[in-house]
């Protein structure tokens, strides 16, 4: 069993920043990421509100820079999906804290402190045709799949920042982009809304929801219902991009730490969870704002707090 001072689960901006701080403190740190480091931020076409980049910066570039910076100071990054976390009983020496065991499908790791930065996954529409046509026109990432729909009609479902930003991105490729939103106004930041409204290649369907995605071997269109009139409409489309919120990746922690009803982890101001020496940062936390800049701040806090916990733990073990 490999042993570490700190183990971080998740390699998005929160996890990488936490690792940067713990590695610079010369604490033996491992970061486990099931995909490529960078998380959802690495899929962003451009990030305009990260301080220090007045012209904006691409998500992949920002995350690659962050990864290199953390590894420069000694952060170890490995590929692996965590399937189980166990917390030991209190050490025989009172006050020494709880040791944690983290299991992937192939390996087991022991750590003094644990930082969870597993982020979120897209919430699905849960309508007929969605699951069957994922990868055949149904997508949750315009940056990944947008270029495949050049000169084709697509729809975007949602009304927040992500939905509108991705609709703007798709308008660069698609023949026509229709944004479908259940309200009569967008929830996006005003500057983003202004760009969308002034874009001639964007159309809007207000007070409407998608009730079905249809097509045999690929998406051919969607059925839409107006919530005010109850009337149904059929739209031709080759792509359906869904942005209606997110769900936390916390299934492996069920019964271990305190969460809210949706599964977001509850922490204190130091990012510590209900389990001593276990921290959470980034989008996986219960909080107001989910942005790269807040994830980085929380990652820094979690890294510093976890480092203090480890040093205190080691001191008490030596007494």
N, C-alpha and C positions, 0 to 999 in steps of 0.2 A: 504493500500500500504506500503510495507516494504521500508525503507530508509537506504541508505549507503553512506559513504564518497566516496568509490571507488567500482565499479563493474567491474569484469573481465569476458569477454566471451571467454571461451576456456581454457582447462586444460592440454595443452601440456607443454613442457619445458619452453616456453616463458610465458605463463599464470601463471604457478606455480611459476616461479622465480619472476615475477612481484608481485604476492601475498605474497611471502616471504618477499620482501622488504617493501611493504605497511603495512603488518601485524606487522613487527618489528618496524615500525614507529608509531604503536598504532593507525592506521587509521582503522575504521570499514570497512572491505573489504569482499565482497562476490564474489566467483568464480562460474560461471555457466558452466557446462560441460554436453553435451548431452549423452556422452558415459562414460566409466570409465576414470578417470584422467590419463594422460600420453600421450594422442594423438598418432600420428603416431610413435613417438619414442618408445612407449611401445610395438610396434610390431616388433622392430628390434631384430634380432637374437643376434647380438653383435655390440657394438659401440667401435671402435678401436682408434678413434681420439679425444676422450674427455679427456682433460688434467687431469692428476692425476691417470689414470688407465693404466699403461704400458702394462698390459696383456689384456686390453679390459674389457668391462663390458656389461652384457646383458641389452637391453633396458628396459624390465620390472623392473629389479632390480634398475636401475638408476632412473626411474620415481617414483617408490615406495618410494625410499629414499627421493627424492625431495618433494613428497607429504607430507610425515611424517614431514619433516623439516618445511615446510610452516605451517602445521596445529599446530605444536608445539608452534608457535608464535601467533596463533589465527586466521589464515585464515579460513573462513567458506566456505565449498564447498558443493554445491547442484547440484542435477541432473535436467537438463532442457534444452530444445532447444529453443534458442531465435528466435522469428519469426518477431519481429518488434522493431525498435529503433526510438524514437521521441526526438527531441531537442526543448526545450522551447524557447520562445522569450527572448530577453535580459531582465534581471531583472529590476524592476522599479528603482533600484539604479544603475546608470551607472557604468560599470566596474565590476559588481558583477559576471558576467559570465552567462553561460547557464546551466540549469539543464537538465538532461537526464532521459527519462523514457524508461525502457527496459521491453518488454513483452515476456513471454513464452506462451505456449498454456494454461497454468493454472493460472499463477500469473503475477503480475505487480510489478516492482521495480523502485524506484526513486534513482538517484545517482548524486553526484556532478561531479565526474570524471568517465570516461569510458575508459577501456582498451580492445581493440579487439585483440584476439590472437587465432583466429578460424582456422588457418592453411589452409591446402589444401586437396583436394580429387584427386584420380587418374584420369588422362585423359584416355578416352576410345578409342579403335581402330575405333569404328563406322563402323564395317564390319558386313555382314550378319552372323547371328548365335550367335553373342556376347551376346546381351541382353538376348536372350532366354536361353542360357546355363550358365548364371552367377549362381554360386553355384552348378553347375553340371559339373564342370571341368574348367570353366573360373574363374580365381581368380586374385586379385590384392594384395595378401599378401601370399608370400611363407612361412613365419614364421608361419602364422595361419594354412595354409592348406597343406604344404609340406609333413608332415608325412602320409597324406592320399594317397599319390602316391608312396608308397614304391614298388620298383621293377616294376614301370611302366614308360612309355616314356612320357616326358613332353617337352614343348617348352617355352622359355622365350623370350618376345619381348622387345627390347630396347638395349641401349649400354652405358648407364651412370653408375655411381657408384651403384645405387640401383639395377638396372637390373643385373649387373655382380655379386654383392654380393649375391643377392637372387638366382642366377643360381648356385653359389658355394654351397649355403645352400641346394638347391634341389638335388645337385649331391650326397649328403650324403644318400638320400633315393631312388631316381629314378634310374631305370635301365639305362636310357640315357637321357641327357638334351641337347637340341639344342637351342642355342641362335641365334635369328634372328635379324639382324640389317641392317638398310637401308644404312649405310655407309660402307666403306671398312676398317675401323678401329674403335676401341672402343673409347668412350669419358671418360671412367672411369680413375680414378687415376692410375698411372703407377704400383704401388705395387699391386693393386687389379687386374689389367690387367695381370700382370705376373703370379699371382696365377691361373687365369682362363685359360690362354694359356697352362700352364703346367699341368692342370687337365685332366687326360685321360678320364674322364667320361663326359667331355664337348665337344660339337661340335659346329661349327659356320657356319651360312649361311650369307654371306656378301652381301651388295647391294640388299637386299631383303625385301619385305613387305608381311604381311599376308593380304590376300584378302577375306578370308572366314574361319569361324570356323564351322565345320559340325558335325552332330551327331543327333540321334533321341531323346533319353531321357538323354544322357550324351555326353560329348565331345568324338569324335572318331578320330578327326584329323583336320588338317588345310590345306588350299590351300595357296601357297606362289608364289609370282611373283618376278623374278629377274629383277631389274630395269635397268640393263645394256643390257640384251639380250631379255627381254620381255617374256621369257619362264616361263611356269607355272609348279609347282611341288606340289605334294600331300604328306604330311607327316602324318604318323600315330602318334597319341598322345592322352593321356587320360587327360592331364592337359595343360592349356594355361595360363601363368602368364604374365600380361601386365604391363610394366614399361616404358611408353613413355612420362612422364611428369606429371604435376599436374595443377589443376585449383583451384583458391582461393575460400574459403567459405565466400562469401561476399554478397550473394543475398539479405539478410535482411537489408543491408546498402545502397542499390541502391538509388541514389538521395540524400543521406545524406552527405557522404564524397567524396572527390576527389579520383578517381581511374584511372588506365591506361586502355588501350583497352581490356585487358584480365580480369580486375576486381581486380587486385592487388592494395592495398591501398598505396597512396603516402603520405609520411611523411617527416618531417624535421629531423635534427640530434637528436632532443630530442624525437623522435617517435611521435610527435604531428601531427595530421591530419589537414585537412582544416577547421575542426570545433574545436573551442576553448574548451580545456578540454577533448578532445577525442583523444586517442592514439592508435597506432597499433604496434604490435611487432611479431617477428617470421616469419614463412613462408608466412603469409598473406600479408606481405609488398612487395612492388616493390623493388627488391634488387638483388645483384649478387649471394650471397652464401646462400643456405638454408641447414643449419646444426644445430645440437643440440647446439653446443657451441655458434653459433651466435644468436640463439633464446634466450638462457639464458642471453647473454649480452644485447640484446635489451629489454628483459623483465625487467632486472634490471634498465635500463635507463628509460623505460616507468613508472616503479613503482616510481622511485624517482621524475620524472617530474610531474606525476599525484599527488604525495604527496605535492609538492610545490604549484601546482594549487589549491588543496583543502585548504591548510592553508591560501593562499592569499584570496581565496573566502570567507572563514569564517571570516577573519579579516575585509574585506570590508563590510560584512553583519552586523557586530557588530558596525560599525562606525555610 
